[in-house]
């Protein structure tokens, strides 16, 4: 049984790969959250200025 091929690569390669995969997932979510937050803030500003 060869276990050399099964040993996962440790070090900066795995961390870079993890950062890439998490970046692909997190970046669109962060962008959508920022756009939604900005939309809510602008909406609240308009509502408060209209109600004043």
ZIZI-V791519 format. One line per field, one symbol per residue. ss: DSSP state (~ for helix, > for strand, _ for the rest). psi: psi as a letter, one per 20 degrees, with the letter a starting at -180 (. if undefined). burial: I if it has 24 or more other C-alpha atoms within 12 Angstrom, else O. A space follows every 10 residues. Layout:
ss = ???
psi = ???
burial = ???
//
This chain:
ss = __________ _~~~~~~~~~ ~~~~~~~~~~ ~~~~~~~~~~ ~~~~~~~~~~ ~_
psi = opjhhipqpq bhghhggghg ghhhghghgg ghgggggggg ggghggghhh h.
burial = OOOOOOOOOO OOOOOOOOOO OOOOOOOOOO OOOOOOOOOO OOOOOOOOOO OO
//
